[in-house]
Amino acid sequence: MGLISQSTEGEDDSWESKETLLGEFTPSEPCRHCESRRKYRYLRWLVYSITPMVLILFGIFANHKTYSSKAYWTSTEFVAVKKELPQTTKQVRFTATLQYNASHQLYRPIDPSRPQYVGKPSPELDAAWKNFLGSSNIFVTAEEEPTLGGGLYLEPDSNLYMAEIGVMHDLHCLNVIRQSVHYYWDYYKAKHPADDIWEPHLEHCIDSLRESLSCAGDMTAMPLIWDDNGNRFTPGFAVEHTCRDYEALRVWANRRDSSTESRWPENAARIHSQGH
């Protein structure tokens, strides 16, 4: 009974122990703090219940963000690119569309404010492609060479290894196919080697693009729209795609260009000056 006869002076500190030890304790006087204690216990229960849920949700969100960041680069992509380029994406509305005119003829709309990469062969068209393409062949340092499996060609003048970048090779192949289209061939055939070399090169490019495009697997949906002029459904090609920043990739590749005479000596000197 000693616990029951305690004075109310220490009531706040002893209330929990009273309730625990005596179970159904009923004070002889009305409890002045019961309501506040009930609110405190409810608030404590609420905090203890919600905090784990908040931490779990935070962990899921953090893991999702980490995964999304890592997923920008794949495990097979060149290690130097992952270190030296930001993980930047852009929303790009594609412009390679087709439409029917009022005479029911299919045509390709042209925006004169943008560079053109298809059409009748001309020096201007070739210059646009030259500017658009990044360097396919790049320098690789001695530290980076093992990450590509070893055995790379060591270019003697620069004392650096060499490799080829996938997207730049794909675009090179696309340009080769463009030049080989039968109605352009008369213009370009003098610039290319004999047919016994050109034919396997062209077939390689077509098959390489098949593999690359299926690997990238862009699942952006293009709506089918009824075209009264064509009297048929046509895809709405002018939709936004989420793209890597190709300009950043092109500039990076050119700063490692190992083939262009006007660039490679400066590139090699800069790479060596960085301690490679």
C-alpha positions as CSV (number, residue, x, y, z in Angstrom):
1,M,0.0,0.0,0.0
2,G,3.0,2.3,0.2
3,L,2.7,3.2,-3.4
4,I,-0.9,4.2,-3.0
5,S,-0.3,6.5,-0.1
6,Q,2.3,8.6,-2.0
7,S,1.6,12.4,-2.1
8,T,0.4,14.0,-5.2
9,E,3.6,16.1,-5.4
10,G,5.4,13.4,-7.3
11,E,2.3,12.2,-9.2
12,D,3.5,13.1,-12.7
13,D,6.7,11.0,-12.3
14,S,5.1,8.0,-10.6
15,W,1.8,7.7,-12.5
16,E,3.2,5.3,-15.1
17,S,4.8,3.0,-12.5
18,K,1.5,3.0,-10.5
19,E,-0.5,2.0,-13.5
20,T,2.0,-0.7,-14.4
21,L,2.4,-2.2,-11.0
22,L,-1.2,-2.0,-9.7
23,G,-3.1,-2.5,-12.9
24,E,-6.5,-1.1,-12.2
25,F,-5.4,1.7,-10.0
26,T,-8.2,4.3,-9.2
27,P,-7.0,7.4,-7.5
28,S,-8.9,8.6,-4.5
29,E,-9.1,12.1,-6.0
30,P,-10.0,13.1,-9.5
31,C,-6.8,13.0,-11.7
32,R,-6.0,16.5,-12.9
33,H,-3.6,15.2,-15.6
34,C,-5.4,12.1,-16.9
35,E,-6.6,13.8,-20.1
36,S,-3.2,15.2,-21.0
37,R,-1.6,11.9,-20.3
38,R,-4.1,10.2,-22.6
39,K,-3.3,12.7,-25.3
40,Y,0.4,12.2,-24.7
41,R,0.1,8.4,-25.0
42,Y,-2.0,8.7,-28.2
43,L,0.5,11.1,-29.7
44,R,3.4,8.7,-28.8
45,W,1.5,5.8,-30.3
46,L,0.9,7.8,-33.4
47,V,4.6,8.7,-33.8
48,Y,5.8,5.2,-33.2
49,S,3.3,3.8,-35.7
50,I,3.9,6.3,-38.5
51,T,7.7,6.7,-38.3
52,P,8.5,3.2,-39.6
53,M,6.1,3.7,-42.5
54,V,7.7,7.0,-43.3
55,L,11.2,5.5,-43.2
56,I,10.1,2.6,-45.4
57,L,8.6,4.9,-48.0
58,F,11.7,7.1,-47.9
59,G,13.9,4.0,-48.4
60,I,11.8,3.0,-51.4
61,F,12.0,6.5,-52.9
62,A,15.8,6.7,-52.3
63,N,16.4,3.3,-53.9
64,H,14.2,4.3,-56.9
65,K,16.2,7.5,-57.4
66,T,19.5,5.6,-57.1
67,Y,18.3,3.0,-59.6
68,S,17.1,5.6,-62.0
69,S,20.4,7.4,-61.8
70,K,22.5,4.3,-62.3
71,A,20.3,3.1,-65.2
72,Y,21.2,6.1,-67.3
73,W,24.5,4.3,-68.2
74,T,24.6,0.6,-68.7
75,S,27.3,-1.7,-67.4
76,T,28.7,-2.2,-71.0
77,E,29.2,1.4,-71.8
78,F,32.7,2.9,-71.9
79,V,33.9,3.8,-68.4
80,A,35.4,7.2,-69.4
81,V,32.0,8.4,-70.7
82,K,30.4,7.6,-67.4
83,K,33.0,9.6,-65.5
84,E,33.2,12.6,-67.8
85,L,29.7,13.3,-69.0
86,P,26.7,14.4,-67.0
87,Q,23.6,12.2,-67.0
88,T,21.5,14.5,-69.1
89,T,18.3,13.7,-71.0
90,K,16.3,15.9,-73.3
91,Q,12.7,15.9,-74.5
92,V,13.0,16.0,-78.3
93,R,10.1,16.3,-80.7
94,F,11.0,14.3,-83.8
95,T,10.5,16.0,-87.1
96,A,10.9,13.2,-89.6
97,T,7.3,13.1,-90.6
98,L,5.2,12.2,-93.6
99,Q,2.0,13.8,-94.9
100,Y,-0.4,13.7,-97.8
101,N,-1.2,16.8,-99.7
102,A,-4.6,17.8,-101.2
103,S,-3.7,15.8,-104.4
104,H,-3.3,12.7,-102.3
105,Q,0.5,12.6,-102.8
106,L,2.8,11.6,-100.0
107,Y,5.5,14.1,-99.2
108,R,8.1,14.9,-96.5
109,P,7.6,18.3,-94.8
110,I,10.8,20.3,-94.6
111,D,11.6,22.9,-92.0
112,P,14.1,25.3,-93.8
113,S,15.3,26.6,-90.4
114,R,16.8,23.2,-89.5
115,P,19.7,21.4,-91.1
116,Q,18.7,18.8,-93.7
117,Y,20.2,15.3,-93.7
118,V,18.2,13.8,-96.6
119,G,17.4,14.9,-100.1
120,K,19.2,15.2,-103.4
121,P,23.0,14.9,-103.0
122,S,24.9,18.2,-102.7
123,P,28.0,19.6,-101.0
124,E,25.7,21.3,-98.5
125,L,24.1,18.0,-97.5
126,D,27.4,16.3,-97.1
127,A,28.7,19.2,-95.0
128,A,25.6,18.8,-92.7
129,W,26.4,15.2,-92.2
130,K,30.1,15.9,-91.6
131,N,29.1,18.4,-88.9
132,F,26.5,16.1,-87.4
133,L,28.7,13.0,-87.1
134,G,31.0,12.7,-84.1
135,S,34.3,10.9,-84.3
136,S,33.9,7.1,-84.5
137,N,37.5,6.3,-83.5
138,I,38.6,7.6,-80.2
139,F,41.7,7.5,-78.0
140,V,41.7,5.2,-75.0
141,T,44.3,5.6,-72.2
142,A,46.4,2.8,-70.7
143,E,44.2,2.9,-67.6
144,E,41.0,2.5,-69.6
145,E,42.3,-0.1,-72.0
146,P,41.8,-3.2,-69.7
147,T,38.1,-2.2,-69.2
148,L,37.6,-2.9,-72.9
149,G,39.1,-6.4,-72.6
150,G,42.7,-5.6,-73.5
151,G,44.5,-6.2,-76.8
152,L,43.5,-2.8,-78.3
153,Y,45.6,-1.3,-81.0
154,L,48.3,1.1,-79.7
155,E,48.6,4.0,-82.0
156,P,52.4,4.6,-82.2
157,D,52.4,8.4,-82.9
158,S,50.2,9.2,-79.9
159,N,51.1,6.2,-77.7
160,L,47.4,5.8,-76.9
161,Y,45.0,3.0,-77.6
162,M,42.0,3.2,-79.9
163,A,38.4,2.2,-79.9
164,E,35.2,2.9,-81.7
165,I,32.0,4.4,-80.1
166,G,28.7,2.6,-80.9
167,V,26.4,5.6,-81.6
168,M,29.0,7.2,-83.9
169,H,29.5,4.0,-85.8
170,D,25.7,3.6,-86.2
171,L,25.4,7.1,-87.6
172,H,28.3,6.5,-90.0
173,C,26.5,3.4,-91.2
174,L,23.3,5.4,-91.7
175,N,25.2,7.9,-93.8
176,V,26.6,5.0,-95.9
177,I,23.2,3.6,-96.5
178,R,22.0,7.1,-97.5
179,Q,24.7,7.4,-100.0
180,S,24.0,3.9,-101.4
181,V,20.3,4.5,-102.1
182,H,20.0,3.8,-105.8
183,Y,18.9,7.3,-106.9
184,Y,21.9,8.8,-105.1
185,W,24.5,6.3,-106.2
186,D,25.6,8.0,-109.4
187,Y,26.7,11.0,-107.3
188,Y,28.6,9.0,-104.6
189,K,30.0,6.0,-106.4
190,A,33.3,7.7,-107.4
191,K,33.9,8.4,-103.7
192,H,33.7,4.8,-102.6
193,P,35.9,1.8,-103.1
194,A,35.3,-1.1,-105.5
195,D,32.0,-3.0,-105.3
196,D,33.6,-6.1,-103.8
197,I,34.4,-4.1,-100.7
198,W,31.4,-1.8,-100.7
199,E,28.7,-4.5,-100.8
200,P,29.8,-6.3,-97.6
201,H,30.3,-2.9,-95.9
202,L,26.8,-1.9,-96.8
203,E,25.3,-5.2,-95.6
204,H,27.3,-4.9,-92.4
205,C,25.8,-1.4,-91.8
206,I,22.3,-2.5,-92.3
207,D,22.7,-5.5,-89.9
208,S,24.5,-3.3,-87.4
209,L,21.7,-0.8,-87.3
210,R,19.2,-3.6,-86.9
211,E,21.0,-4.8,-83.8
212,S,21.6,-1.3,-82.4
213,L,18.0,-0.2,-82.9
214,S,16.5,-3.3,-81.4
215,C,19.0,-3.0,-78.5
216,A,18.0,0.6,-77.7
217,G,14.3,-0.4,-77.9
218,D,12.7,3.0,-77.9
219,M,9.1,2.3,-76.8
220,T,7.7,5.8,-77.4
221,A,4.2,5.4,-78.9
222,M,3.2,7.3,-82.1
223,P,-0.5,7.8,-82.4
224,L,-2.3,6.6,-85.6
225,I,-4.3,9.4,-87.1
226,W,-6.8,9.4,-89.9
227,D,-5.6,11.4,-92.9
228,D,-8.4,12.6,-95.2
229,N,-6.0,13.5,-98.0
230,G,-4.4,10.0,-97.9
231,N,-7.6,8.3,-97.1
232,R,-5.8,6.1,-94.6
233,F,-4.3,5.9,-91.1
234,T,-0.9,7.5,-90.8
235,P,1.4,7.6,-87.7
236,G,1.9,10.9,-86.0
237,F,5.7,10.8,-86.1
238,A,6.1,14.3,-84.5
239,V,6.0,13.2,-80.9
240,E,8.4,13.8,-78.0
241,H,11.1,11.2,-77.2
242,T,13.3,11.1,-74.2
243,C,16.8,11.3,-75.6
244,R,20.4,11.5,-74.3
245,D,22.1,14.8,-75.1
246,Y,23.6,13.8,-78.4
247,E,25.4,17.1,-78.8
248,A,27.3,16.4,-75.6
249,L,28.2,12.9,-76.8
250,R,29.4,14.3,-80.1
251,V,31.6,17.0,-78.5
252,W,33.0,14.4,-76.1
253,A,33.9,12.0,-79.0
254,N,35.5,14.8,-81.0
255,R,37.7,15.7,-78.0
256,R,39.0,12.1,-78.1
257,D,39.1,11.9,-81.9
258,S,42.0,9.7,-82.9
259,S,41.7,9.8,-86.7
260,T,41.1,13.3,-88.0
261,E,44.5,14.9,-88.8
262,S,43.4,18.4,-87.7
263,R,42.3,17.1,-84.2
264,W,44.2,14.1,-83.0
265,P,47.6,15.6,-82.2
266,E,46.0,18.2,-79.9
267,N,43.7,15.6,-78.4
268,A,46.6,13.2,-77.7
269,A,48.6,16.0,-76.1
270,R,45.7,17.1,-73.8
271,I,45.0,13.5,-72.7
272,H,48.7,13.0,-71.9
273,S,48.8,16.3,-70.0
274,Q,46.0,15.0,-67.8
275,G,48.4,12.3,-66.5
276,H,47.4,9.4,-68.7
